[in-house]
Amino acid sequence: MTPRLADIIAAVATVEGVPVAALTGRCCTRRLAWPRQRGMYVARRLRPEVSWPRLGRAFHRHHTTVMHGARAVTTRLAAGDPVEARRVAAILAALQPPAVAP
């Protein structure tokens, strides 16, 4: 099942240890900007059918900001940043449904 945008934002907040309101708020410090960018990247990766403007509304940002955020994470991952890779993997893992024992 594909996660809702709100579920993705909540998972990012949990994994990153920041409040949801901070991820969608006005603050632009690196402590919040990078987790927000990871959320934008994961949202686009898991929900490619969602338009950029709709993603922007979910994060309370202009759609070009969301495009930049997703691209920034893609660049860090392509450069082989191990911290970025671990954080994105942790967010994706948090969004996986729990395994059912046989």
ZIRA-V823489 format. One record per pair of residues at least 6 apart in sequence whose ideal C-beta (glycine too) atoms are under 6 Angstrom apart, sorted by the first residue. I is the first residue (numbers start at 1). J is the second residue. Records with the same first field share a line. If there is no record, write none. Layout:
I->J / J
This chain:
3->95
5->43 / 58
8->42 / 43
9->20 / 23 / 39
10->20
11->91 / 94 / 95
12->35 / 39 / 91
13->20 / 23
15->90 / 91 / 94
16->35
18->35
22->32
23->36
24->59 / 60
37->69 / 72 / 73
38->73 / 87 / 88
40->66 / 69 / 70
41->70 / 73
42->91
43->55
44->70
52->63 / 66 / 67
53->63
55->66
56->62 / 63 / 66
76->84
77->84
